[in-house]
């Protein structure tokens, strides 16, 4: 893959004070390799200003090789993933533990429920990072155990409808004057292996549709002439590696996990 200059950047930007501790993303890659996680995808933001061109945020995905426990829990082609967001200008270094179901299925990132660490670019930043990485990777067994628990939890029709509505609310967060949502769009199954009634299969279907396919909804507003303005809208696909997709998938996972505690 093409490695960006931001990925190997090891110096602070001229706009940052001496308190700012630069973190070289490629060094994180070396540490993760010692834990069996290897770089599989890298995305660097584009700079609006030329002076920031080599100091852009990178989002890197690290995957572990397939193992019997992960394949048993999720299916063939599945991997344990760790997303690392490394900014050079603003924000914290962020690590999220999740999983990937395979190139032909939908991506998942487990969000703050399984593991999420934020590290500021100050103080003993590198030492905190070195301590956080092994602890986060060690949560693999907890993730697999939760997936297996979800797989054993059968959903009733009302529970599925309620979960679909929760996912719709997450997908449409921030949109005002919504009068109707076609949650059936979220429940459309695209592959045979997901035609099951367990919580894990259901939430995978809901998450994939929320991210990759259009969700139809209507908005109603009152016009100046007193007439009601009704608009029929459809959501657009969310790019899987963006920060918004990471946040959304984490929220959807948490909504599904809440059913286990109910």
N, C-alpha and C positions, 0 to 999 in steps of 0.2 A: 504494500500500500504506500501511497505518497505520504511522507511524514512532513508536517508543517513546521515552520520555524518556531511557532508558538509552543509546539510540543517539546522542543529541546531548549527553550528559553530558560536561562538560569540567572538572569540579572533583573533588578527592579527597574521599572519604568522611571523616566526622569521626573514624572509628576508625583512619585511616591516618596515618602520620607524614609529616613534610615530605620525607622521602626518596622517598616514593611519587610517581611522575610520572604524572599522569592522561593517558590517551589518549582523544581523542574519536573514537568509531567513524565518525561522519559525515565527519570529516576524512580518514580512510582512504579513504572512498568517493570523495572528490574526487580524491585522488591516483590511485586505480585507474582512474577515468574517463579520465585522461590517457593510460592504457595500453590503452584500449579495453575495459575491464572495467566493467560496470554492474550495480548492485544489482538482483537478481532475486528474492531471498527474504530475509526477516529474521525471526529468532526471538529473543525476549527471555524470560529465565527469570522465573518468578513469585517474588515476595518473601514469605518466611515472616514477616518482621518489617516493620512499616510504615516504620520508619526506613531500610530498605534498598530501598524500592520504586523509587527512581530510579537505583539503582546496581547493577542486575543485569547478569549476563553476557549479551552479545548474540552470536548466531551468524549471520553474514551470508554469503550466497552471491552472488558476482559472476560474471557470465557474459559471454563475448565473443560477438560476432555470428558467425553461421555463416560458415565460409570453406571453400574448395575442399579444402584439405589435411585439415581436421578431418572434413568430410563424407566424403571418400574413405577416411579411416582408420576411422571409426566408423559413419557412416551419416547419412542425412538427418535433420535436427532436432538434431544433436549440437552441443554447445558446450564450450568450454574453461571450466573453473570454478576459482574460488579461494574457499575457505572461510576466513573470518576470525572467530576466536573472541576476543572482547574483554571481559575481566572488569574490574570496577571494585573488587572487594573482595579476591579471592585468585586466585593463578595468573598465568600469563604471557599476553601477547597471542600468539596462535598462528595461523599461516597455513599452509594446505595447498593445494597445486595438484592438480587432478584434472580430471575431465570428466563430462559429463552426456549420456546417450544420447538424451534426449527424454522427453517426458511419458508416452509410451505404453510406454517401456522402463524398464530399471532404472537407478538412479542409481549412479555410481561416484565414489569419491574415492581417488586413487592413494596416499595415505598418505605415509610417510617415504621410500618408494622413489624417487619422482619429486621431491618438494619439500616440505619441512616446516621451518618456522622458528618458534622461540620467542623472545620478547623480554620481558625483565623490566621492571617498572615502576620502574626505578631508573637513575641516571646519565643518559647521553645516549640515553634510550629512544627519543625521537622521531627522532633522527638515525639510529640503528640501523634503525628502521622504514623511514625514507625510503630507506636504502641497500638494504634487504632486498627491498622490493617489486619494483623493476625486475629484480633478479637472479632472483627467483622466477618472474616472468611470462616471462622469457626462456627458461625451461626448456620452453616449449611444444613446440619442435621435438624435444626429447629424449623427451617423452611420446608424441608422434605416432609417432616412430621405433620406440619400444618396442611400441606397439599394432600397428604393421604387422609387426614381427618375430613377435609372438604370433600374428597372423593367418596367417602363413606356416608356423607350426609345427604339424604334424599330430600328434594324440595317438593312442597305442595304447590298447586297452581296459584293460590293467593300469595305465597312466599315469593314465587318467581315474578309475579306481577309487581309486587312491592319492590323487589330488588331492581327490576327493570326501570321502575319509576325513579329510584334512587340514582341509578346510573344516568338516566336522562337529566336529572337535576344537576349532576356533576358536569355533564357534557355541556349543558346550556347555562352554566353559571355566569352571571353578569348580564344576561339578556333580559330585558324588561318587557312587560306587557304580554307574556306568553299566555295564551288562552287554551291551547290544546297541543298535546304532544303525541305523536304516533309511536308509542313504545313498542309496538309490534315490529318496527324496523330493527330494534335492538335485539329481538329474540329470533331473528332469521338465522338458521343454521346453514353453514357453508360447506361442512365436511362431515362425512359419515361418522367419524370417531367422536364427534361432539354431540351426536344425537342420543344423549343420555340424560337422566333426570337428577344427577348428583350436582351438588353445589359447585364443585370445581369445573365441571363441564359447562354448566350454565353461565358462570361468571366469565369464563373464557369467551363464550359466544357474545355476551353483552359487551365485554371490553373491546373485542375485535371490531364489532359493528360501530361502537362509539368512536373509535379511532380512525378506522379505515373506510367506513361507508357512511352514506348520508342519513341523517335523522331528520324526519319531516316534523315541522311544528308550525303553529299559527300564532300571530300576534294581533292584538286588537287595541286600537287607540281611538280616542275621540277627536275628530277634526274640528277646525275652527267653525265650520258651518253646522256643527252639531251632528254630522253624519259619522258613523262608525267606520274606521279604516281597518280592513282585515287584510293581512299579508300572509301568504303561504311561503314558507322558507324551508331550506334544506341545508344542513351543516356540511362543511367541506372536510376533506380528509386532513388529519393531523399528521405531520411528519413524525415518525416514531422516535427519532433521536432528539427532538427539541425538548427544552425544559418544560413546556406546557404538557407535552405527552407524558413525561416522567411524573409530573405532579398528578395528572389525571389518572394514570394507571395506579399510582399509589392510593389515591382516594377511592377508586373502585374496589381495589383489593380490601381496603379497610371496611367498606360497606358490606362486602361479602363475608368478611371475617366476623362482623358483628352478629351475623345469623348463628354462628357457632356458639356464641355466648348467650343467645336468647333462650 
